[in-house]
Amino acid sequence: MTDAPIGIFDSGVGGLTVARAVLDQLPGEPVLYVGDTLHGPYGPLPIAQVRSLALDVMDHLVAQGVKMLVIACNSASAAVLRDARERYELPLVEVVHPAVRRAVQATRNGRVGVIGTVATITSGAYEDAFAAAPSLRLTMAACPRFVELVEAGVTSGEDLLRVAHEYLDPVAAAGVDTLVLGCTHYPLLTGVLSYVMGDRVTLVSSAEETAKDVYRTLAENDLLRPTGSPAPRHRFLATGDPESFRRLGRRFLGPEVGTVGRVRVSDPVWAPA
C-alpha cells in the first residue's frame, strides 16, 4: 500500500490548498484528488445532503485503492466525520481538529474566532472540537460570499474589502487574537483577512495543519513511500466541467494541475464521463 495514492476530496477546488500543503510536505507521495464540482460548493447545502454526497465520493476513492482518506472540506468534515471513521478501515484525516489544536496552542488571551461556510458554522463541529478547552471564548461567523468571490478570481479590491469588513468587524470587536480559517478557500484571502483583523491576530490555516496530520498518520501506519521511489504521478478528477476545474485549480495549487479527468461518481466504477 505504500505506493498507493493519498485520496483527497472536496466539494470543489478549495481543497487544493490542502493538496498543495500535502505536496509541499510529502513531495514523494502521489495524490488522487476529486472535486465534486457538480454538486458543490457544499457550504449552502443541508447537512444531510452533504453527508450523502461526501460518503459517495469517499466510497469511490476507497474503491480506487487509496491508502488514506483526506476530507479537505470543512463542510464535509462537519457533516460526515463520525460516519466516515466507522465506515472505512483506512486512516482518515479531516480539516477541523488539526486547526483547532493549532488555535488552542496559538491563542494568548483565550479568545478565538472561527469563520466558515454556513454549513460549517451551523453544524456545531467547531464548538464540539473546542470543547476540550472550555476556558476559551469562541466567536463564530459565517462568511458565505468568500467562496463565491474566490472562485470568481476576486482575492483583492474594494468589493472584497467591503465584504470582509462586514463579516469580520464583529469578530475583531470581540477581541480575538487567533482566527481559524474554517474553509479551505480562505487561505487565498490571507492578505485581506490579515489587513482587516490586524497584525496581532494569528491566522490558522486548516490546510497547513491538516498536511501535518497527513504526514504523521502515514508515518504512524508505516505507509510512507520509500525513499528513492519513482516520481509520483498525481491525478485530478472533477464531477463537473473539467476545464473550469483545471483553470481554477492552477490558481489554487499550481502547475501540478495538468489534465483533469471528468467522472460520474454515481457510476459503480469510475470511468471518463
SENU-469480 format. One record per residue: x, y, z of N, C-alpha, C, O, CB in turn; residue in one letter. Coordinates in steps of 0.05 Angstrom, whole numbers, padded with zeros to 5 digits, always signed. Atoms other than C-alpha are relative to their C-alpha. Glycine has a CB too. Layout:
# SENU-469480
XYZXYZXYZXYZXYZa;...
//
This chain:
# SENU-469480
+00016-00024+00000+00000+00000+00000+00017+00025+00000+00006+00047-00005-00018+00000+00024m;-00016-00024-00002+00059+00048+00007+00000+00016-00027+00003+00040-00026+00028-00006+00008t;+00000-00013+00026+00056+00063-00068-00027+00011-00008-00030+00025-00028+00010-00018-00022d;+00027-00009+00007-00019+00076-00068-00002+00030+00005+00013+00041+00022-00021-00015+00017a;+00003-00029-00004-00042+00149-00073-00015+00007+00026-00029-00009+00038-00015+00012-00023p;+00016-00012-00021-00068+00193-00018-00026+00010-00013-00025+00026-00032+00015+00023+00015i;+00025-00009+00011-00142+00204-00032-00010+00025+00014-00015+00025+00038-00021-00022+00003g;+00009-00025-00010-00163+00276-00023-00025+00009-00014-00027+00007-00039+00022+00022-00002i;+00024-00010+00014-00232+00304-00036-00011+00025+00013-00007+00031+00036-00022-00022-00001f;+00013-00025-00008-00270+00369-00032-00025+00004-00017-00028-00010-00038+00019+00025-00002d;+00024-00006+00016-00335+00397-00058+00008+00016-00025-00009+00020-00043-00020+00016+00015s;-00009-00015+00024-00293+00436-00109+00030+00003+00000+00044-00017+00002-00014+00027-00001g;-00028-00005+00003-00226+00468-00116+00014+00010+00026+00038+00010+00028+00005+00021-00021v;-00011-00011-00025-00217+00497-00045+00019-00020+00013+00039-00012+00024-00021+00007+00019g;-00016+00020-00012-00188+00431-00021+00028-00002-00012+00045-00016-00001-00013-00026-00001g;-00026+00000+00013-00130+00441-00069+00021+00015+00017+00045+00011+00014-00001+00012-00028l;-00019-00013-00019-00100+00487-00015+00011-00021+00019+00034-00020+00027-00013+00022+00016t;-00009+00023-00017-00096+00423+00028+00019-00017-00017+00041-00025-00008-00024-00017+00010v;-00017+00015+00017-00067+00385-00031+00027+00013-00004+00047+00000-00004-00013-00005-00027a;-00025-00015+00003-00015+00440-00041+00018-00004+00024+00042-00009+00022-00006+00030-00004r;-00015+00004-00025+00006+00434+00032+00010-00029+00002+00033-00033+00011-00017+00007+00024a;-00009+00028-00001+00009+00358+00027+00023-00005-00020+00043-00018-00012-00024-00019-00008v;-00022+00004+00019+00053+00360-00036+00025+00014+00010+00047+00004+00005-00008+00012-00027l;-00024-00013-00010+00099+00410-00003+00013-00016+00023+00038-00017+00024-00008+00028+00011d;-00012+00014-00023+00108+00368+00060+00006-00029-00007+00023-00042+00007-00020+00001+00023q;-00004+00028+00008+00106+00300+00025+00004-00001-00031-00013-00013-00045-00024-00018+00009l;-00004-00002+00029+00135+00312-00045+00002-00027-00014-00001-00028-00039+00024+00016-00006p;-00002+00026+00013+00145+00238-00058-00025-00016-00001-00026-00038-00012+00020-00016+00014g;+00026+00015-00002+00072+00218-00047-00018+00007-00023-00022+00031-00029-00013+00005+00027e;+00020-00006+00020+00022+00211-00104-00027+00007+00012-00034-00003+00034-00003-00024-00019p;+00025-00009-00009-00045+00244-00096-00022-00006-00021-00018-00001-00045+00001+00031+00006v;+00024+00003+00017-00114+00226-00124-00020+00019+00012-00031+00015+00033-00010-00030-00001l;+00018-00021-00010-00158+00288-00117-00026-00001-00016-00026-00002-00040+00014+00028-00002y;+00026-00002+00013-00232+00291-00131-00014+00025+00010-00017+00029+00034-00017-00025+00006v;+00016-00023-00007-00271+00356-00133-00029-00005-00010-00034-00009-00033+00011+00026-00013g;+00028+00005+00007-00346+00346-00131-00013+00025-00009-00032+00035+00003-00015-00012+00024d;+00009-00026+00010-00358+00408-00172-00028+00000-00011-00041+00021-00014+00019+00010-00020t;+00027+00002+00010-00423+00382-00200-00021+00008+00022-00042+00019+00016-00006-00028-00010l;+00018-00005-00022-00455+00388-00131+00009+00023+00019-00007+00034+00034-00004-00025+00016h;-00011-00020-00018-00410+00437-00095-00004+00028-00010-00013+00033-00033+00029-00005+00005g;-00010+00003-00027-00397+00482-00061-00021-00011+00020-00045-00007+00017+00011+00026+00010p;+00018+00012-00019-00426+00444-00002-00010+00019+00021-00030+00014+00034+00015-00023+00014y;+00006-00018-00022-00429+00504+00044-00030+00007+00003-00040+00007+00025+00015+00025-00004g;+00028-00008-00003-00501+00526+00028-00020-00024+00003-00043-00020+00009-00009+00016-00023p;+00018+00023+00001-00529+00454+00027-00007-00010+00028+00008-00005+00047+00013-00022-00016l;+00007+00012-00026-00566+00419+00084+00021-00022+00007+00032-00035-00010-00028-00013-00002p;-00020+00018-00010-00520+00376+00127-00006-00029-00010+00013-00043-00017+00001+00000+00030i;+00006+00028+00009-00557+00311+00108+00008-00004-00029+00017-00026-00036-00030-00005+00004a;-00008+00003+00028-00545+00324+00034+00030-00001-00003+00041-00016-00018-00012+00023-00017q;-00029+00000+00001-00472+00340+00046+00010-00028+00009+00029-00038-00004+00012+00022+00019v;-00008+00027-00010-00465+00274+00085-00003-00020-00023+00016-00036-00027-00017-00008+00024r;+00005+00020+00021-00495+00234+00027+00020+00004-00023+00032-00016-00033-00028+00003-00011s;-00019-00006+00022-00451+00268-00026+00028-00008+00008+00042-00020-00008-00002+00029-00008l;-00027+00005-00009-00388+00262+00015+00006-00030+00002+00027-00039-00006+00005+00013+00027a;-00004+00029-00002-00397+00188+00030+00002-00013-00027+00017-00032-00031-00022-00013+00017l;-00001+00011+00027-00410+00174-00043+00028+00003-00012+00039-00015-00024-00021+00014-00018d;-00027-00005+00010-00344+00206-00063+00021-00017+00014+00038-00029+00001+00008+00030+00002v;-00020+00015-00015-00305+00172-00008-00002-00030-00006+00018-00044-00007-00003+00004+00030m;+00003+00028+00008-00335+00104-00026+00016-00006-00025+00029-00027-00028-00030-00007-00004d;-00014+00004+00026-00307+00112-00096+00030+00003+00002+00045-00011-00011-00011+00019-00021h;-00029-00002-00004-00239+00136-00072+00011-00026+00012+00032-00035+00004+00006+00024+00019l;-00008+00025-00012-00234+00074-00029+00001-00022-00021+00020-00038-00022-00018-00009+00023v;+00000+00020+00021-00253+00031-00089+00023+00004-00019+00031-00015-00033-00026+00002-00015a;-00023-00005+00018-00196+00064-00128+00027-00008+00013+00047-00007-00001+00001+00030-00007q;-00024+00011-00012-00146+00036-00078+00018+00020+00013+00042+00016+00014+00016-00014-00020g;-00016-00020-00014-00123+00098-00040+00009-00012+00027-00004-00030+00037-00015+00026+00004v;-00010+00011-00025-00082+00086+00023-00009+00015+00024-00007+00006+00047+00031-00001+00000k;+00012-00015-00021-00114+00140+00064-00019+00020-00012-00018+00026-00036+00021+00014+00018m;+00020-00019+00009-00171+00190+00060+00005+00027+00014+00010+00028+00038-00029-00010+00006l;-00002-00027-00011-00166+00265+00070-00025+00015-00008-00030+00020-00032+00026+00015-00010v;+00024-00016+00005-00231+00304+00077+00009+00029+00000+00011+00041+00021-00023-00006+00021i;-00011-00027+00003-00206+00371+00051-00022+00021-00003-00020+00038-00020+00019+00002-00024a;+00024-00018+00001-00272+00407+00063-00012+00002+00027-00019-00018+00040-00021-00012-00021c;+00011-00004-00026-00296+00437+00127-00029-00008+00002-00037-00020+00022+00003+00029+00008n;+00029+00007-00001-00370+00428+00110-00003-00030+00001-00020-00040+00016-00014+00012-00025s;+00001+00029+00000-00359+00354+00094+00010-00011+00026-00001-00030+00037+00015-00011-00024a;-00011+00010-00025-00316+00344+00156-00021+00003+00022-00025-00015+00038+00025+00016+00008s;+00021-00004-00021-00372+00374+00199-00023-00020-00003-00035-00028+00016-00010+00028-00002a;+00024+00016+00005-00425+00331+00166+00005-00030+00003-00014-00045+00010-00010+00005-00028a;-00004+00029+00005-00392+00263+00158+00022-00013+00016+00025-00038+00014+00005-00004-00029v;-00023+00011-00012-00332+00253+00203-00006-00025+00016+00008-00046+00013+00013+00020+00018l;+00006+00024-00017-00363+00205+00253-00008-00024-00017+00002-00046-00012-00023+00007+00020r;+00008+00022+00017-00396+00163+00199+00024-00011-00016+00026-00035-00019-00022+00009-00020d;-00023+00008+00016-00332+00161+00158+00019-00017+00016+00030-00038+00007+00015+00024-00012a;-00018+00016-00017-00290+00135+00216-00011-00028+00005+00004-00047+00008+00005+00014+00027r;+00012+00027-00004-00339+00078+00226-00002-00015-00026-00002-00040-00025-00028+00004+00012e;+00005+00012+00026-00348+00064+00152+00025-00012-00013+00024-00032-00027-00013+00019-00019r;-00024+00008+00014-00276+00058+00129+00022-00010+00018+00026+00001+00041+00011+00024-00017y;-00022+00010-00016-00217+00018+00154+00026+00015-00005+00046+00012+00009+00004-00029-00006e;-00024-00015+00007-00167+00065+00122+00005+00023+00020-00014+00033+00032-00002+00012-00029l;-00005-00025-00016-00132+00121+00161-00014+00023-00013-00017+00025-00037+00031+00006+00002p;+00016-00023+00010-00172+00185+00155+00008+00025+00015+00011+00025+00040-00030-00006+00004l;-00007-00027-00011-00153+00258+00166-00021+00020-00011-00029+00018-00034+00029+00008-00007v;+00018-00021+00009-00200+00318+00164+00011+00026+00008+00034+00028+00018-00029-00004+00012e;-00012-00027-00003-00192+00393+00170-00008+00015+00025+00004+00036+00031-00008+00016-00024v;+00010-00015-00023-00229+00413+00233+00019-00002+00024+00029+00018+00034-00028-00009+00008v;-00016+00004-00024-00189+00382+00290+00029+00010-00002+00039+00021+00018-00001-00029+00008h;-00027-00011+00001-00119+00399+00265+00001+00030+00004+00019+00040+00017+00012-00008-00027p;+00001-00029-00003-00138+00472+00260-00006+00008+00029+00005+00027+00039-00020+00013-00019a;+00008-00006-00028-00170+00471+00329+00024-00003+00019+00029+00013+00036-00023-00017+00009v;-00023+00004-00017-00108+00442+00361+00020+00022-00002+00031+00032+00018+00014-00027-00007r;-00019-00022+00004-00064+00496+00330-00011+00026+00013+00005+00041+00024+00005+00004-00030r;+00011-00024-00012-00112+00551+00352+00002+00000+00030+00008+00021+00042-00029+00003-00008a;-00003+00002-00029-00111+00527+00424+00028+00006+00008+00033+00019+00029-00008-00029+00010v;-00028-00005-00006-00035+00529+00423+00007+00030-00006+00024+00041+00008+00018-00018-00016q;-00008-00026+00009-00033+00597+00388-00012+00023+00017+00002+00044+00020-00008+00004-00028a;+00013-00022-00013-00082+00639+00429+00015+00008+00025+00025-00008+00040-00029-00007+00007t;-00013-00011-00024-00053+00685+00483-00021+00010+00020-00015+00011+00044+00019+00022-00008r;+00020-00011-00018-00117+00715+00511-00024-00018+00003-00043-00010+00017-00008+00027-00010n;+00023+00019-00003-00164+00655+00504-00024+00007-00016-00046-00004-00012-00007-00001+00029g;+00022-00008+00017-00208+00689+00452+00006-00008-00029+00025+00003-00041-00007+00030+00002r;-00006+00011+00026-00212+00652+00386-00024+00005-00019-00047+00000-00011+00006-00030+00002v;+00021-00002+00020-00252+00668+00323+00001-00023-00020+00022-00034-00026+00003+00027-00015g;+00002+00021+00021-00276+00617+00272-00018+00011-00022-00040+00019-00017-00011-00027+00012v;+00016-00008+00023-00300+00636+00202-00003-00024-00018+00016-00040-00021+00012+00024-00014i;+00004+00023+00018-00330+00587+00153-00026+00004-00016-00038+00025-00016-00001-00026+00015g;+00025+00000+00015-00389+00570+00108-00023-00002+00020-00020-00008+00043-00001-00023-00020t;+00024+00002-00016-00460+00570+00134-00002-00029+00011-00008-00033+00035-00025+00007-00016v;+00003+00028-00009-00460+00493+00137+00020-00006+00022+00013-00019+00042+00005-00019-00023a;-00020+00006-00020-00395+00491+00177-00007+00014+00026-00005+00002+00048+00027+00009-00010t;+00005-00016-00024-00414+00546+00226-00025-00011+00015-00025-00013+00040-00003+00029-00006i;+00025+00009-00013-00485+00520+00239+00002-00029+00009-00015-00038+00025-00023+00003-00019t;-00002+00028-00007-00462+00447+00246+00008-00004+00029+00002-00025+00041+00019-00014-00018s;-00010+00003-00027-00430+00459+00314+00025-00016+00002+00035-00023+00024-00021-00014+00017g;-00024+00016+00000-00369+00420+00293+00024+00013+00014+00039+00000+00029+00009-00007-00029a;-00022-00013-00013-00320+00472+00317-00005+00003+00030+00014+00000+00046+00004+00028-00013y;+00005-00001-00028-00355+00482+00383+00006-00027+00013+00018-00028+00035-00030+00007+00006e;-00006+00026-00011-00351+00407+00394+00030-00005+00002+00040-00016+00022-00013-00022-00018d;-00029+00005+00000-00277+00405+00375+00014+00017+00021+00034+00008+00032+00011+00007-00028a;-00012-00017-00020-00261+00463+00422-00009-00007+00028+00000+00005+00047-00007+00029-00006f;+00011+00007-00026-00299+00430+00479+00021-00009+00020+00018-00006+00044-00021-00021-00003a;-00022+00009-00018-00234+00401+00506+00015+00024+00013+00031+00020+00031+00019-00017-00016a;-00013-00024-00011-00212+00473+00520-00022+00019+00009-00026+00040-00004+00020+00014-00020a;+00024-00015-00007-00273+00501+00557+00005+00029+00009-00013+00045+00010-00015-00014+00021p;-00006-00027-00009-00237+00563+00581+00001+00020-00023+00001+00044-00018+00027+00000+00015s;-00002-00018+00023-00233+00591+00511-00027+00013-00006-00048+00000-00002+00010-00014-00025l;+00024-00014+00008-00284+00642+00487+00000+00001-00031+00018+00012-00043-00002+00029+00012r;+00001+00001+00029-00306+00629+00415-00019+00021-00012-00040+00027+00000-00010-00028-00009l;+00017-00018+00016-00334+00679+00365-00002-00012-00028+00018-00014-00042+00011+00029+00000t;+00004+00013+00025-00364+00647+00303-00013+00019-00020-00029+00036-00013-00017-00026+00003m;+00012-00016+00021-00381+00679+00236-00001-00015-00026+00019-00026-00035+00015+00027-00003a;+00003+00011+00027-00409+00651+00172+00007+00021-00021-00002+00044-00019-00029-00011-00004a;-00010-00019+00020-00377+00683+00111-00006-00011-00028+00012-00018-00043+00030+00006+00003c;+00006+00015+00025-00415+00654+00051+00010+00012-00025+00016-00003-00044-00030-00002-00002p;-00008-00012+00025-00393+00705-00001+00030-00004-00006+00038-00001-00029-00006+00029+00000r;-00029+00003+00005-00319+00690+00008+00005-00022-00021+00022-00018-00038+00014-00007+00027f;-00004+00022+00019-00324+00624-00030-00007+00010-00028+00008+00005-00047-00016-00025+00007v;+00009-00010+00026-00362+00657-00086+00021+00019-00012+00026+00018-00036-00027+00015+00003e;-00019-00019+00010-00311+00713-00092+00026-00013-00008+00038-00007-00029+00006+00021+00021l;-00025+00014+00007-00250+00667-00091-00003-00015-00026+00015-00014-00043+00008-00019+00023v;+00004+00016+00025-00279+00622-00145-00004+00017-00024-00001+00008-00047-00024-00019+00003e;+00002-00019+00022-00292+00684-00187+00027+00013-00005+00029+00030-00023-00021+00021+00006a;-00027-00011+00003-00218+00701-00180+00004+00027+00014+00024+00040+00009+00005+00004-00029g;-00002-00025-00014-00231+00760-00134+00014-00004+00027+00002-00015+00046-00028+00013+00004v;-00015+00003-00025-00177+00760-00080+00011+00026+00011+00027+00027+00029+00023-00020-00004t;-00008-00027-00009-00167+00835-00073-00021+00019-00011-00039+00012-00026+00029+00008-00008s;+00018-00020+00010-00203+00900-00087-00021+00010+00019-00024-00001+00041-00014-00011-00024g;+00019-00014-00018-00256+00946-00057-00024-00018+00008-00033-00017+00031-00009+00025-00012e;+00023+00016-00006-00314+00897-00063+00007-00021+00021-00009-00025+00040-00011-00014-00025d;-00008+00020-00020-00277+00842-00025+00005+00013+00027-00002+00002+00048+00025-00015-00010l;-00006-00013-00025-00252+00891+00027-00026+00008+00015-00028+00005+00039+00017+00025-00005l;+00025-00008-00013-00323+00916+00040-00014-00025+00012-00024-00024+00034-00019+00013-00021r;+00012+00025-00011-00349+00844+00048+00015-00010+00024+00003-00019+00043-00001-00022-00022v;-00016+00010-00022-00291+00826+00093-00005+00016+00025-00007+00005+00047+00030+00002-00007a;+00007-00016-00023-00306+00885+00139-00027-00008+00011-00031-00009+00036+00001+00030-00007h;+00027+00007-00009-00379+00865+00141+00000-00026+00017-00013-00027+00038-00019-00004-00024e;-00001+00026-00014-00362+00794+00163+00018+00002+00025+00011-00010+00046+00010-00021-00018y;-00022+00002-00020-00300+00807+00206+00000+00021+00021+00011+00017+00043+00026-00001-00013l;-00001-00021-00021-00311+00872+00243-00013-00009+00026-00001-00003+00047-00015+00025-00011d;+00011+00010-00026-00357+00839+00295+00019-00021+00013+00020-00022+00038-00027-00013-00005p;-00019+00019-00011-00305+00784+00303+00024+00014+00013+00032+00008+00035+00011-00020-00021v;-00022-00015-00011-00249+00834+00313-00009+00015+00026+00006+00017+00045+00010+00021-00020a;+00010-00014-00023-00293+00873+00362-00002-00018+00025-00002-00008+00048-00028+00012-00006a;+00001+00019-00022-00297+00810+00405+00027-00004+00013+00030-00017+00034-00011-00027-00009a;-00026+00001-00012-00223+00817+00418+00016-00025-00004+00034-00032+00011-00002+00005+00029g;-00015+00025+00005-00199+00752+00387+00029+00006-00007+00035+00026-00020-00014-00016-00022v;-00029-00003+00009-00124+00743+00379+00008-00022-00019+00031-00023-00028+00018+00000+00025d;-00005+00023+00018-00130+00680+00337-00025-00005-00017-00047-00004-00007+00008-00026+00016t;+00023+00004+00018-00174+00668+00276+00004-00026-00016+00024-00028-00031-00003+00024-00019l;-00001+00025+00015-00187+00598+00247-00014+00004-00027-00037+00012-00028-00013-00023+00016v;+00012-00001+00027-00198+00598+00172-00014-00026-00005-00001-00045-00015+00023+00006-00022l;+00015+00025+00000-00252+00546+00173-00012-00007-00027-00033-00019-00029-00022+00001+00020g;+00007+00007+00027-00257+00538+00098+00026-00001-00017+00042+00017-00014-00021+00020-00013c;-00025+00003+00015-00203+00514+00050+00003+00020-00022+00025+00021-00035+00003-00028-00010t;-00003-00022+00019-00217+00572+00003+00014+00023+00013+00028+00039-00001-00028+00009-00011h;-00008-00025-00013-00197+00623+00055+00030+00005+00000+00038+00029+00002-00009-00001+00028y;-00028-00007+00001-00121+00615+00052+00007+00019-00024+00027+00033-00023+00017-00025-00003p;-00005-00018+00022-00125+00652-00015-00008+00029+00007-00004+00047-00009-00015-00009-00025l;+00008-00027-00008-00153+00711+00023+00016+00010+00024+00007+00029+00038-00030+00000+00007l;-00014-00007-00024-00100+00716+00077+00009+00030+00000+00011+00042+00021+00025-00017+00003t;-00008-00029+00002-00079+00786+00052-00022+00017+00012-00017+00033+00030+00006+00008-00029g;+00022-00017-00010-00147+00818+00063-00008-00007+00028-00015+00010+00044-00024-00002-00019v;+00008+00008-00027-00162+00777+00125+00019+00011+00021+00010+00021+00041-00001-00031+00002l;-00020-00011-00018-00097+00798+00158-00003+00030+00002+00000+00042+00024+00028-00008-00009s;+00003-00030+00001-00109+00871+00137-00023+00008+00018-00021+00027+00034-00004+00010-00028y;+00024-00007-00015-00179+00873+00167+00003-00006+00030-00005+00009+00047-00024-00013-00011v;-00002+00009-00028-00162+00834+00231+00023+00014+00014+00022+00017+00039+00003-00030+00001m;-00023-00013-00013-00095+00868+00244+00023-00020+00004+00019-00044+00005-00008+00012+00026g;-00024+00017-00002-00024+00842+00252+00001-00016+00025+00015-00036+00026+00024+00017-00002d;-00002+00014-00026-00035+00820+00324-00017-00025+00001-00015-00041+00020-00008+00018+00022r;+00018+00023+00001-00086+00767+00304+00014-00022-00017+00021-00017-00040-00028+00007-00012v;-00013+00023+00014-00056+00699+00285-00021-00015-00017-00042-00022-00007+00012-00020+00021t;+00018+00015+00018-00089+00666+00225+00008-00029+00000+00032-00036-00005+00000+00012-00029l;-00006+00029+00000-00094+00590+00230-00012-00013-00025-00037-00013-00028-00011-00014+00026v;+00009+00013+00025-00098+00554+00163-00005-00030+00005+00014-00044+00013+00020+00004-00023s;+00006+00028-00003-00133+00487+00165+00016-00017-00020+00022-00040-00015-00029-00006-00003s;-00015+00015+00020-00094+00467+00102+00027-00008+00010+00034-00032+00008+00003+00018-00025a;-00027+00007-00010-00025+00471+00133-00001-00020+00023+00015-00038+00024+00014+00026+00009e;+00002+00017-00023-00046+00438+00198-00009-00028-00008+00000-00048+00003-00019+00011+00021e;+00009+00026+00010-00082+00382+00160+00023-00016-00013+00025-00040-00009-00023+00003-00019t;-00023+00013+00013-00020+00367+00119+00019-00012+00020+00030-00034+00016+00015+00020-00018a;-00017+00011-00021+00020+00358+00183-00012-00026+00011+00002-00045+00017+00003+00020+00023k;+00013+00024-00009-00032+00307+00206+00002-00023-00020+00005-00046-00013-00029+00006+00006d;-00004+00020+00021-00027+00271+00139+00027-00013+00003+00030-00038+00002-00003+00012-00028v;-00027+00011-00003+00048+00263+00148+00001-00018+00024+00011-00040+00023+00021+00023+00003y;-00001+00015-00025+00040+00240+00220-00015-00027-00003-00005-00048+00006-00012+00016+00023r;+00016+00024+00003-00014+00190+00201+00014-00021-00017+00014-00045-00011-00027+00007-00011t;-00015+00019+00018+00026+00159+00144+00023-00012+00015+00028-00036+00013+00009+00014-00025l;-00024+00010-00014+00088+00153+00188-00009-00021+00022+00004-00042+00024+00015+00023+00013a;+00008+00018-00022+00050+00121+00246-00011-00027-00010-00011-00047+00004-00022+00013+00017e;+00012+00024+00012+00017+00070+00199+00019-00014-00020+00011-00031-00035-00026+00006-00014n;-00020+00012+00018+00082+00053+00161-00009+00001-00029-00006-00018-00044+00006-00028+00008d;+00010-00003+00027+00051+00080+00097+00015+00020-00017+00007+00026-00039-00029+00007+00001l;-00016-00019+00016+00104+00130+00075+00013-00015-00023+00023-00037-00020+00021+00013+00018l;-00013+00011+00023+00130+00117+00006+00030-00002+00004+00042+00017+00015-00006+00017-00026r;-00029+00003-00005+00202+00090+00007+00016+00022-00014+00010+00030-00036+00009-00027-00010p;-00019-00019+00013+00258+00139-00007+00012-00012-00025+00019-00036-00025+00022+00008+00020t;-00011+00010+00025+00283+00133-00078-00020-00011-00019-00013-00021-00040+00021-00021+00006g;+00021+00009+00018+00216+00114-00107-00002+00018-00025+00007+00041-00024-00028-00001+00014s;+00003-00017+00024+00200+00139-00178-00017+00025+00007-00032+00025+00026-00013-00016-00022p;+00015-00025-00004+00170+00209-00183-00030-00007+00000-00040-00022-00016+00006+00020-00022a;+00028+00007-00002+00097+00207-00162-00017+00011-00023-00009+00032-00035-00012+00011+00026p;+00019-00010+00021+00040+00215-00212-00026+00007+00014-00038-00009+00028-00005-00022-00022r;+00024-00010-00013-00018+00257-00189-00024-00001-00020-00020+00003-00044+00004+00029+00011h;+00025-00001+00017-00090+00252-00215-00020+00019+00012-00024+00020+00036-00012-00029-00002r;+00021-00019-00008-00143+00306-00212-00025-00006-00015-00025-00006-00040+00010+00029-00004f;+00025+00007+00012-00215+00290-00225-00022+00019+00010-00021+00029+00033-00008-00029+00007l;+00023-00017-00007-00279+00331-00225-00025-00013-00009-00026-00026-00030+00003+00029-00012a;+00026+00010+00008-00352+00312-00227-00014+00019-00019-00034+00012-00032-00017-00007+00024t;+00012-00020+00018-00368+00376-00264+00019+00006-00024+00033-00012-00033-00006+00026+00015g;-00015-00008+00023-00334+00414-00320+00030-00001+00006+00040+00014+00023-00007+00029-00009d;-00029+00003-00006-00260+00393-00322+00016+00024-00007+00036+00030+00006+00011-00024-00014p;-00015-00023+00008-00236+00455-00358-00002+00022+00020+00018+00036+00026-00009+00010-00028e;+00003-00020-00021-00265+00502-00306+00016-00008+00024+00028+00009+00037-00030+00002+00007s;-00016+00009-00023-00233+00459-00252+00029+00004-00005+00044+00013+00013-00006-00030+00005f;-00028-00003+00006-00166+00460-00287+00008+00029+00002+00030+00035+00013+00006-00011-00028r;-00007-00029-00001-00167+00536-00294+00001+00010+00028+00020+00023+00036-00021+00016-00016r;-00001-00008-00028-00185+00548-00222+00021-00015+00016+00034-00004+00034-00028-00004+00013l;-00019+00016-00015-00142+00491-00198+00028+00009-00002+00044+00007+00017-00002-00028-00010g;-00027-00010+00003-00079+00521-00226+00005+00025+00018+00027+00030+00026+00006+00007-00029r;-00003-00023-00018-00093+00584-00185+00003-00009+00029+00018+00003+00044-00025+00018-00003r;-00001+00009-00028-00103+00544-00121+00025-00016+00006+00037-00014+00027-00025-00017+00006f;-00022+00019-00005-00048+00492-00129+00025+00005-00016+00047+00002-00006-00010-00028-00005l;-00023-00006+00016-00003+00510-00187+00002-00019-00024-00018-00031-00032+00025-00004+00017g;-00003+00015+00026+00025+00475-00249-00004-00030+00002-00007-00043-00018+00027+00006-00012p;+00005+00029-00003+00016+00406-00219-00027-00008-00011-00031-00032-00018+00003-00009+00029e;+00026+00005+00011-00056+00411-00242+00002+00002-00031+00002+00024-00042-00022+00019+00011v;-00002+00001+00029-00049+00389-00315-00026-00008-00012-00046+00007-00011+00023-00019-00008g;+00025+00011+00011-00101+00346-00348-00019-00007+00023-00010-00019+00043+00005-00024-00018t;+00020+00006-00020-00165+00340-00307-00020-00019-00013-00032-00013-00033-00014+00026+00011v;+00020+00019+00010-00210+00279-00317-00027+00007+00011-00029+00019+00033+00008-00028+00007g;+00027-00003-00009-00285+00281-00311-00012-00027+00006-00010-00045-00010-00017+00016-00020r;+00011+00026-00008-00321+00226-00274-00029+00004+00009-00037+00025+00018+00017-00013+00022v;+00027+00001-00012-00392+00207-00255+00003-00017+00025+00006-00041+00023-00021-00012-00021r;-00004+00014-00025-00387+00189-00182-00022-00021+00004-00018-00040+00019+00001+00019+00023v;+00022+00018-00004-00455+00154-00186+00005-00027-00014-00010-00046-00009-00025+00012-00010s;-00006+00025+00014-00425+00101-00232+00012-00021+00019+00027-00013+00037+00019+00004-00024d;-00012+00021-00018-00407+00034-00198+00030+00000-00002+00044-00004+00018-00010-00027-00008p;-00029-00002+00003-00337+00041-00227+00006+00026-00014-00007+00033-00034+00012-00025-00016v;-00006-00026+00013-00306+00108-00244+00011-00004-00028+00028-00021-00033+00020+00016+00017w;-00009+00000+00028-00297+00119-00317-00003+00028-00011-00019+00043-00001-00016-00021-00017a;+00003-00026+00011-00288+00180-00360-00029+00005-00009-00042-00012-00020+00019+00004-00024p;+00027-00007+00007-00354+00216-00369-00003+00007-00030-00025+00013-00039-00010+00023+00018a;
//
